[in-house]
């Protein structure tokens, strides 16, 4: 994320960004999207939970359980569990990561009030737990068969979210929610420099034929002289894919194509400055003619079992990547 990117943002804020910030009644939209969680909660009978919203902007419309990620949450998984508990009193267990959606031009939008990036989970109720309604947020809840929802118009973009779940489930591309964690700051108050909402960070995993991973050497703080994955913060005028392509171009000097989603890492304290959710994708680069810059001054492939000192506490993610490669 180079200095000229910030200059570009200052001088060239797009019309859609200006339109976005005028629609926000209660949230402070800055340069970053608001990170949201959406859930497909499915019971043992294969029925999906929907809610009748009691608050604007979807008051009286049926929606899927959803909420925001806050910096007080230990991670995005905790955000999802907390949101459902607060809204309807239901205790859930996350089973799968379905997808991450983020595009300011998407129709319908994730939320009509601001640009939201949606982290979508599949979940199940904990044994013996039921929902408690009505609440301040929800007038009514009910379990319905998936085919019923195909004919019902849900609020927000939740019909799209449902279709994405069915598509991923049928194609066997749901991602197990289990992952490794960085737990040093769980349950504690963490003082971030910019204490508003989690920031979305898109990062790329590049593997060569020997399954070695490409890392870049950081020339700046934080984590100066450690090694990092290519990627960076996503701004409100770009999609996740646009962000990752831009960041790879800035940090490596090459173009890339985006592959499959790997996972989301958002543990408290991974960054000393911001609460952030790191969205990890497999990517393919189109050249190895890397360009040194003010952020990255060296580029190297490393075996996954012999890694250097890593930035942003990436050890947990690297452990999961190594397991993924070993499973192939």
N, C-alpha and C positions, 0 to 999 in steps of 0.2 A: 504494500500500500504506500506508494510513493508520494512525495510532497506535491508533485504536479497534479495528483488526483484530487487533493484537497483544493487546490487552486481551480481546477476544472469545476468542482462542485460549487465553489463560491461564485464563479463567473457565469456558469452555464446551467443553473437550476432549471430543469425542464418544466414545461407548463403543467404536466401531470403531477409533479411534486407540489407546485403551488396550489393546484386544485385540491390535493390531498390534505394539506395542512389546514385549509379553510373548513374542512368537514369534521374536525375533531372537537367534540364538545367537552371532553374531560381528560384526554390524554395529551401529553406533551410530545408531539411528533418532532424529532430532531433530524439528523442526517440518516437515521437508521430505521429499519422496519421494526414493527412491534412483533415480538415473538409470541405465538399462540400455540395452544395444544388443542387438538380435536381427537375425540375418542369414538371408536366402534366398540361398544360394550355388548358382548354376546353371552347369553346364558346357555345352560346345558341342553336346552331344546333348540338351539340355533336361532333364537329370537334376538333381535337387536333393540336396545333401549333408545327411545326418543323422548324429548322433553318439550312441553309447551311453555315457551318463554314467557316470563312475567315482566320483563324489562325491555325498554327500547335498545337497539333499533328493530328487534324482531319480536316485539311484544305480540302475544297471541299466535305466533307461528311455531310450528314444530321444527325442532332442530336436534342435532346430535349433541351430547355433552361436550362442553368446550370451556376454555378459559385462557388466562394469560400466564406467561412465565415471569416471575418476579425475582429480583436479585436476592431476596431473602431465602429463596428456595435453594436447596442443596444442589439441584440439577433439574433438567427438564422433565425427567421421570417423576421427581417429587412434585413438580408443578402440576402434572397431569393427575396424580393421585390426590393432591390437595384440592384441586378445582372441583372434582367430582364430590369429594367429601363435603366441601363448603356448600355446594349448590343443592345437593339432594341427600346428604348424609350417608352415602353409599361407600363402603370400603371395597376397593378393587385391587386386582393384581394385573400388571401389564404383561401381556403375552408376546406381542409382536410390535416392531416398528414397521409401519406400513409404507410411509413415504414422507417427504418434505416438499411442500408446495410454496413457491415464492415467485410471483410475477406481478409487477404493478399494472400490467395491461390485461390481466386475466378477467374474463367476464363469465359469470358474476364474480365480483371480488370476494376475497376472504372476509372482509368487513367493509361496509360502505363508508365508515368514518375515517379509516386510515389504512395504510399499507401494512398488511399482516403477513408474516411468514408462518405457515402452519406445519407443525410437527404432528404427524398423525399416528396414533397408537391403536392397536387392538388390545382389548382387556376383557377380563371376566370378573364377576362379583366374587368376593371372598365367600367361602362356604357359610351359609346361615345368615348372610347380610342382606338387608333389604333397604330400599330407598325410603326417605322420610320427607313427605311433601304435604301441603304446599310450603314453599319457602319464599324468601324475598325475591329469589331469582326465577323460580320455576313454579308454574301453576299446577302442572300435571305431568306424570310420567306413565309410559306404557311400553310393554314388550310387544314387538311386531315381527312378523316373518319378513325376511329380506325382500321377497318378491312384492310384498305390499308396498314397500318403500319406493320401488321403481315407478309406481303410479302416483306417488304423493309428492307434491312440491314442497321441499324443505327450505327453511330459511338459510341465509348466507349462501355459501357454495356447497352445502352439505350433500346435495345429490351427486356432485362431482366427487366428493370425498368417499361416499358410499360406493360409487362405481369403481373408484381406484382400489378400494379394499377388495371388492369381488374379483376384479381383474388380477390383482396380485395374488390373491388366495388361490384362484383357479390355475394360475401359471406357476405356482410354487415359489414365488419370489418374496414372500413375507420374511422379514428379518427378525430372528429371535431377539426379544427385548433384553435378554441377559447380556451383560458386557462387563468389562473390568472397570473399576472406579478409582478415582483419586480422592481419598476420603479425609485428608489431613484437616480440612476446614469444615467438615460436615457438622451441622448443628451449632455453629458459632456465628457471631456477627462479624462480617467481613466488610471493611471500609473501602469501597471502590471510589476512584476519582470521580466517576460519572455515575452516580447512584440512581438510575432511573429504571430502565428495563434491560434485560439481556440483549446483547448485540449478536447478530448473526454473522458467523465467520464461515466462509466456504474454503475448504482445503482439498488438495489433490494428492492421491496415492499413485505414484508411478513405479511400476515394477519392470525390471528387465527380464531377459530370458532365463537368467539364473535365479529369479525371484529375489533379487536384491532391490532395495528401495532407494529412490532418489531423495537426497536431502540437500538443503542449502544452508551455508554457514552464515549466521547472523553477524552483521557488521555494526549493529546498533543495539542499544538497550530498548526494551527489556530483554534479558537473556542474551546479551552480547557474548560472542564466541561460543555459542552452542549451535546445534543443528536443528533445522526446522523443516516442516513440510511447506511446499509452496501454497500460498493462498492468503486471504485476509478479509477485512471487514466489508460487508455488503452495504451499499448505500440505498436510499429509498427510491432512487430513479432506475434501479437495475434489478433484473431477475437473479436468482441464484446462479444460473448458468452463465449469464453475462458477467457476474462478479468473478467467478472462478476463472473464466477465460482472461479477463482483464488482469487479475492478480498474477496469473502464471506468466502472462506477457510482460508485466512489470518486473517480476522477481526473477524470472529465468531468461527472459528475452526471446521466448519461443511461443508458437501457437499450440493449442491443444484441443482435443475433443473429449467430451464428458461421457463417462460410462455409467456403471451402476452405482447407486447409493450404497455406502458401506455401513455407516452408523452415525450417531450423534453423540458428541462428548461435551458436557456442559457443567462439569463438577466445580463447585465453589472453590475459588483460589487457584484455578489453572492459570489465570492471568492476574498479575498484581494490579492492573488498572481497571479492568472492566469485567462485569459479569458477561459471559459470552457462551454461546452455543456453537460448537465447531461441527459443521456438517461435512462429513468426509465422503468423497467420491473417488472411485477409480477413474483415472484419466490416462489418455495416450498423448504424448508430445510428438510434434511433427518434425523436430530437429534436436540435435544435441549440441548445437552451436550456442551455448549459454553465454549470457552477457552479464558481467559483473556490474553492480550498481551500488547505490548508497545503502541499501538494505542488506543485500546478499553479495558476498565477495568470494565464494567458492561453491562448487557443486560436485557431489560425489554420490556414487551408489555404494550402499553398505549392506552386508548380509544381515538378515533380520535377527540372527542370534549373536551378532557382534556389532552393536550400535554404539555410536559416540554419545557424548553428553547432549541431552535433548532439551529443546526449549518447551515452555508451556506445559511441563509435566506430561509429555506425550507418551510416557512409558506404558500407561494402561492401554492406549490405543494401539501402540506397536505390538503389545502382547496379543491383542485380539487379531491384528493383521497377520501375525505369525501363525496363529492357530488356523485362520482362514486359509492361508496358503498351504499349510500342512494337510488340510482336509481334502484338497484337490487331488 
